[in-house]
Amino acid sequence: MQQQQTISRRNQTAYAVLSAALFCLILARPSAAQDNKIDAMCMVEEHNTLRASVGVPELHWSDALARQAASWAAELKKSGCGMQHSHAARVGENLYWASPLKTGSRSKGKSTWKWSLTPQPIKEKTVVAAWATEQPWYSRASNTCDAPPSKTCGHYTQMVWETTREVGCAKAVCDDSSQVWVCNYAPAGNVIGQRPY
């Protein structure tokens, strides 16, 4: 009986993961290169798929956190999309940066190339997946990041922090066509001495 319940829970989790992925694919819309909008539903679903894999409650979208993230993304844009945390009180924060695409062309018979920069077509799934790559570096046994010196696991642990209930995200495309994404979380995770789940 217990084995059947375990299999049933696994099937429910697998179904939830598959449903979330299909839902985001169906709703994903092509966006203009300079479009700073975040697909809130897809961002939440990507987070919740990861959270389901460790058995923690789902997150919900917060417009207030999204506005706060947008405000910080706009500030980062002013400074050339540098990666710097806002240090907002009682809010967790993940940052993601993407370089521009550089493409070149030259006219027939000319040796000089003409270069142009455009924003990469980054989607919510890409951002969450980048932060989730830190998962192997988190050691549940020692509750630490067992990562190489230049690596971290704090983005991952914030996404799966059990007591976090809300997320709000925004992005900004800079003048050089790079882009910065900001996600804010409440209540904040990564509390020293506590475990994420």
Phi, psi and omega in degrees: 000314180296323179297320178296321179294320179296315179296318179299317178297320178298317179297320178296317179296315179298319179296318180296318180296313180296317180298317180297317181296315180293321180300314180293324179293320181292318184276345182299132180241146176296140181237154177293154183302324182266008181293120181263010183281146175254137173277096187304317183297317179293321179298315179295316181298320178297318176298314185291331175297316178294318181294323178297328182293341177245006173076033178251157183299156181291154172268160174235151180286139177238117177296325180296317178293325178295320177296319178296318178296319179296320179297317180289322177299320178295322177295317179296324178299320179299331181259021177081026179062037174292151182271101179217132180285151181280338183060036177294137183294137174058024179230132172279157183211131172243139178240147177221136179234142176228133178288164176283161171276133179249120179236149182231153176211156174217148180286154180302130178082000179256148179260350182270132178269146173251121184256145175223149179247134177223153178294143174290149178278069182281136178247166180304320181300322180295317182296310180297319179297324179296316178292325181291341178297346179282350184308315181296341182274350177273125177259113179292326181299315182259356183053044179221169172271111175268067187246157171303159186308325183270005183251167179214170174230008184295331176294314180298310184296327176295319181296328183254011181298121190301322184274354175288135185240339185227153176220147174213133188228160176204168175217163175222140174257125184275171182300330179272009180073008168285170179216151178232135178248141179230128171240131176250146185230141176216141345300155182296147174259200179055044177278125183301132178088353178251157178263148180294326180202000000 
